[in-house]
Each structure stands twice: as C-alpha cells, then as structure tokens.
Amino acid sequence: VKGNVMTAAHTSSGSGKFTLFVSIAVFTVALVILLMTAGLGNATQTPEARVPVAVSTGTVKIQSGFETPINVFGLVESPKAASLSFDMAGQVNTLLVEEGDVVNKGDVLARQDVQRLNARKRELQASLERANADLELARVNSERTTSLVEKKLESAQRLDEVKASLNVAKAQVNEMQAALESLNVEINKATLISPFDGVVNRRFIDEGSVVSAGTPVFGVTSIEKYQARFAVPADVVEQFGVNESVQVKVGDIEVTGTVTQRLPVRNVQTRTIDILVTLNSNESVRPGDMAILSGSRSHSETGSWLPVNALSNGLRGLWRVFVLSNEQNATLEARVVEVVYTDGNNAFVRGALKDGEIYVSEGTHKLAPGQMVSIPSQHQAGAR
C-alpha cells in the first residue's frame, strides 16, 4: 500500500511539471505569432503604399555671393553752431534777443556796460590833443631854429636838439592814436554780433550779470541746410561716393540728401569712417535727431535663398531641407544645410543642394524622409 501511495505522488508531480512546460510553450508560440502578425501589418503600410501628400514647392537657385541690407546710424547736426561770448570781462546790461529768435549775420545780440571805457576814451582824446599841441610847438621851434642856423645866428647843435624834440612829439602823438584805436576795438567788442544767419537756441545769462572773458551768453545754430554725420564701416564706405544722392530716414520721414564729404581719417576707437550728408530740406528735421542711412554688404558665400518655412531642425545646429525628384509621385530626401544669413522671412543657406532641385517650401514639420508626396502642376518659384 505504501508503495502504491508513493507511485501516485510521483506521477502527480511529473504531470504538473509537464503541464507548466506546455503552458509556457503555448504562450511563447502565441506571442511570436502575435508579433509576426503585427510586423506584417506594419510592413504593408510602407510609404510607397500610402497616399501621396500634396506639398508646396520651390526651385533651388544656386548663386555665388549675396548682399544683405545694413543700417548706419548717425545724428543730424547744423553745419554751423556757435556759443557766443564776450572776449573781455564786464557787466552785461542789454540782451536784445530771446531763445527761438531768428537772427541775421551782423545783428546786435547783447551789449556790455562801457561807461569806464568811454571815460578812458575821453581821457585818451585829451592826451592826444595835448600831444598834438606839443607836436605843433616842436614843429614851430624846428622851423625857427633852422632859419637861425641858416643865418649863422644859432649853432647846429641847437638845431639837432630841436629836431629831436620834434620827433619825440610825433612819437607821442602816434602813441596816443594807437591807444585810442585799441580802446575803440575794446568798445566794439562790448557789443555781441551774430556771426551768421541762424536761430538762437540757448540764452545762458540774464541782464545785469557780470561775466568773465569767454563766458557763454547765447547759443546760435545756423539755418543753412542741415547735415547728418554717419560712422560707416570701412568695408561698405565705398558705396557712398561724394556728390551721390542718398535717402536718409529721420524718424518716420524720408529725406533726400547728398554725400558732401567722406573724411580720409579712420576713427581709432570704432575703426569707422565718417561721411557727411547734406539734407535737401530742413522741414521736420532738427539738429540732434537720429538719422538712418541704408546700404548693403556683399558676401562671397555660394548658396541659395530659401523661405525659412522650408527649414526643419537638424543635428549639431544644422538644418534640413526636403527635396524631391521631378516625377509626379516622388519621395522626400533630407539635405543638410547651414544657415548663413536670415532676415526672418528668407534664409541664405549653403550645403548639399543642387541648382534646379525642387524643395518643399512649407509644412516640413509634418514630413519625414522617404515619404511620398505629390507635386502641384505649377510649383512655386524660388524664394528670391
């Protein structure tokens, strides 16, 4: 009986193991069949079997070199601007103009108190009259002595003394006249004159102020045609020739001007070259306004202009462009390019592109290499 029990137990254990092995085998076979079925299902959905996607396209146009726009900033300035002052100390007792007044060349703008100078002038005039009287007396003595010497009634030494006195009297008269002329110059300098036609832009003092020599009294700006000064990079300065007409933007307005000067000296700090543009009109323009001069810079790279929508992210900072054959139902190929320049709407790229190839111009984020696409009957022209 004991033997029979042991035999039954052994048979039951072996049967359980066999059942486990069979279950594992069945599960494995079922999993393999499932995976194969899924693979075959996906294999049937190849890009060639899918419906072609219609895309917008353009044609690659390879060019050697391109130009990019540049803006050079400058300031509007007056061709003449002066800070007017007296060249001697004194009290300013008269101011004849105010800020904003238009003045002409030669107009009197201010005067200093000249009472002391007038008193000094009267003193010099009196001294001059005395010197003239002394000169007249010396001349009479000289004539009388000369007559006596000729008659042998006076010695030659006396004649020499009289002539010397005459020369001294002449020198004193000349000295007084020179001093009087110098004083007249000082009196004239006490009147401040406008050196050119312009507008008073600043008044620095009030009447009654005592100023020293060189103290600013008025600031005057010329009303001649304004000019704009631009610091132009050396590699583009040649496109702005002297006497050439250019367009300058001041605020929201466009002003036509003429290049009048291209300075021969390079700025040591900025390495730029200054050019002066004389504006044809001062209307709506003021000194100190910012001006913009437009130009272009040439680049020697070979590549093609593409719309930025034709680019998709690539590897290592590069970009991809999808190109396709000229067949009606073509597949996409990814070409790696480098963006050299972009203005936000178009980009100049260089890389694995050939002239005349057709590229996808937009919607590249929805596409993948190898995907079948259809080309419209008339694809779009190149970006530029």
QUIRA-V737904 format. One record per residue. N is the residue number from 0. SS is DSSP state (H for helix, E for strand, C for the rest). PSI is psi in whole degrees, 0 to 359 (none if undefined). BURIAL is 1 if it has 9 or more other C-alpha atoms within 8 Angstrom, else 0. Layout:
N_SS_PSI_BURIAL, N_SS_PSI_BURIAL
//
This chain:
0_C_317_0, 1_H_318_0, 2_H_322_0, 3_H_321_0, 4_H_316_0, 5_H_320_0, 6_H_321_0, 7_H_318_0, 8_H_317_0, 9_H_319_0, 10_H_321_0, 11_H_320_0, 12_H_317_0, 13_H_324_0, 14_H_322_0, 15_H_318_0, 16_H_319_0, 17_H_318_0, 18_H_320_0, 19_H_316_0, 20_H_318_0, 21_H_319_0, 22_H_316_0, 23_H_318_0, 24_H_317_0, 25_H_318_0, 26_H_320_0, 27_H_315_0, 28_H_317_0, 29_H_320_0, 30_H_318_0, 31_H_316_0, 32_H_319_0, 33_H_315_0, 34_H_319_0, 35_H_320_0, 36_H_316_0, 37_H_319_0, 38_H_317_0, 39_H_324_0, 40_H_318_0, 41_H_325_0, 42_H_331_0, 43_C_344_0, 44_C_48_0, 45_C_158_0, 46_H_328_0, 47_H_334_0, 48_H_347_0, 49_C_166_0, 50_C_129_0, 51_C_142_1, 52_E_129_0, 53_E_132_0, 54_E_156_1, 55_C_139_1, 56_E_167_1, 57_E_172_1, 58_E_131_1, 59_C_128_1, 60_C_103_1, 61_C_134_1, 62_E_150_0, 63_E_103_0, 64_E_156_1, 65_E_167_1, 66_E_143_0, 67_E_143_0, 68_E_147_0, 69_E_152_0, 70_E_127_0, 71_E_125_1, 72_E_142_1, 73_E_186_1, 74_E_142_1, 75_E_134_1, 76_E_160_1, 77_C_142_1, 78_C_337_1, 79_C_130_0, 80_E_133_1, 81_E_146_0, 82_E_106_1, 83_E_140_1, 84_E_161_1, 85_C_147_1, 86_C_17_0, 87_C_156_1, 88_C_152_1, 89_E_177_1, 90_E_131_1, 91_E_115_1, 92_E_352_1, 93_E_127_1, 94_E_121_1, 95_C_351_0, 96_C_163_0, 97_C_170_0, 98_C_135_1, 99_C_348_0, 100_C_142_0, 101_E_131_0, 102_E_154_1, 103_C_159_1, 104_C_129_1, 105_C_351_0, 106_C_143_0, 107_E_126_1, 108_E_325_1, 109_E_161_1, 110_E_148_1, 111_E_161_1, 112_C_125_1, 113_C_23_0, 114_H_314_0, 115_H_321_0, 116_H_322_1, 117_H_321_1, 118_H_317_0, 119_H_325_1, 120_H_317_1, 121_H_323_0, 122_H_317_0, 123_H_325_1, 124_H_320_1, 125_H_319_0, 126_H_324_1, 127_H_320_1, 128_H_320_0, 129_H_319_0, 130_H_323_1, 131_H_322_1, 132_H_317_0, 133_H_322_1, 134_H_318_1, 135_H_319_0, 136_H_318_0, 137_H_325_1, 138_H_319_1, 139_H_315_0, 140_H_322_1, 141_H_318_1, 142_H_318_0, 143_H_316_0, 144_H_322_1, 145_H_318_1, 146_H_320_0, 147_H_322_1, 148_H_320_1, 149_H_329_0, 150_C_7_0, 151_C_26_0, 152_C_355_0, 153_C_149_1, 154_C_158_0, 155_H_329_0, 156_H_320_0, 157_H_322_1, 158_H_321_1, 159_H_321_0, 160_H_321_0, 161_H_319_1, 162_H_322_1, 163_H_319_0, 164_H_324_1, 165_H_318_1, 166_H_322_0, 167_H_318_0, 168_H_320_1, 169_H_318_1, 170_H_320_0, 171_H_321_1, 172_H_315_1, 173_H_321_0, 174_H_316_0, 175_H_321_1, 176_H_320_1, 177_H_319_0, 178_H_323_1, 179_H_321_1, 180_H_320_0, 181_H_320_0, 182_H_322_1, 183_H_323_1, 184_H_316_0, 185_H_321_1, 186_H_319_1, 187_H_324_0, 188_H_345_1, 189_C_358_1, 190_E_125_1, 191_E_123_1, 192_E_141_1, 193_C_126_1, 194_C_346_0, 195_C_169_1, 196_C_132_1, 197_E_196_1, 198_E_136_1, 199_E_115_1, 200_E_351_1, 201_E_138_1, 202_E_124_1, 203_C_336_0, 204_C_172_0, 205_C_166_0, 206_C_142_0, 207_C_351_0, 208_C_139_1, 209_E_120_0, 210_E_155_1, 211_C_170_1, 212_C_131_1, 213_C_358_0, 214_C_125_0, 215_E_139_1, 216_E_309_1, 217_E_149_1, 218_E_130_1, 219_E_133_1, 220_E_135_1, 221_E_149_1, 222_C_13_1, 223_C_173_0, 224_C_129_1, 225_C_163_1, 226_E_155_1, 227_E_136_1, 228_E_125_1, 229_E_138_1, 230_E_101_1, 231_E_134_1, 232_E_146_1, 233_C_331_1, 234_C_353_0, 235_C_2_1, 236_H_335_1, 237_H_339_0, 238_H_354_0, 239_C_87_0, 240_C_152_0, 241_C_138_1, 242_C_6_0, 243_C_146_0, 244_E_137_0, 245_E_163_1, 246_E_129_1, 247_E_131_1, 248_E_122_1, 249_E_106_1, 250_C_237_0, 251_C_7_0, 252_E_153_0, 253_E_129_0, 254_E_132_1, 255_E_139_1, 256_E_174_1, 257_E_133_1, 258_E_114_1, 259_E_335_1, 260_E_140_0, 261_E_102_1, 262_E_142_0, 263_E_356_0, 264_E_135_0, 265_E_138_1, 266_C_127_1, 267_C_323_0, 268_C_313_0, 269_C_346_0, 270_C_26_1, 271_E_170_1, 272_E_128_1, 273_E_137_1, 274_E_149_1, 275_E_128_1, 276_E_118_1, 277_E_122_1, 278_E_145_1, 279_C_343_1, 280_C_142_0, 281_C_3_1, 282_C_129_0, 283_C_17_0, 284_C_140_0, 285_C_148_0, 286_C_137_1, 287_C_346_0, 288_C_147_1, 289_E_136_1, 290_E_151_1, 291_E_126_1, 292_E_123_1, 293_E_141_1, 294_E_197_1, 295_E_154_1, 296_E_133_1, 297_E_141_0, 298_E_146_0, 299_E_359_0, 300_E_146_0, 301_E_131_1, 302_E_208_1, 303_E_149_1, 304_E_131_1, 305_E_151_1, 306_E_146_1, 307_H_336_1, 308_H_347_1, 309_H_355_1, 310_C_142_1, 311_E_157_1, 312_E_138_0, 313_C_208_1, 314_C_149_0, 315_C_41_0, 316_C_3_0, 317_C_178_1, 318_E_159_1, 319_E_145_1, 320_E_130_1, 321_E_124_1, 322_E_161_1, 323_E_164_1, 324_C_177_0, 325_C_2_0, 326_C_159_0, 327_C_314_0, 328_E_94_1, 329_E_161_1, 330_E_157_1, 331_E_144_1, 332_E_138_1, 333_E_127_1, 334_E_134_1, 335_E_131_1, 336_E_163_1, 337_E_133_1, 338_E_119_1, 339_E_320_0, 340_E_146_0, 341_E_144_1, 342_C_11_0, 343_C_328_0, 344_C_322_0, 345_E_157_1, 346_E_140_1, 347_E_120_1, 348_E_155_1, 349_E_147_1, 350_E_213_1, 351_C_59_0, 352_C_147_1, 353_C_150_0, 354_C_133_0, 355_C_352_0, 356_C_152_1, 357_E_129_1, 358_E_158_1, 359_E_126_1, 360_C_346_1, 361_C_165_1, 362_C_25_1, 363_H_338_1, 364_H_345_0, 365_H_359_0, 366_C_166_0, 367_C_153_0, 368_C_141_1, 369_C_352_0, 370_C_142_1, 371_E_133_1, 372_E_163_1, 373_E_145_1, 374_E_130_1, 375_C_160_0, 376_C_326_0, 377_C_100_0, 378_C_161_1, 379_C_154_0, 380_C_169_0, 381_C_166_1, 382_C_323_0, 383_C_none_0
//
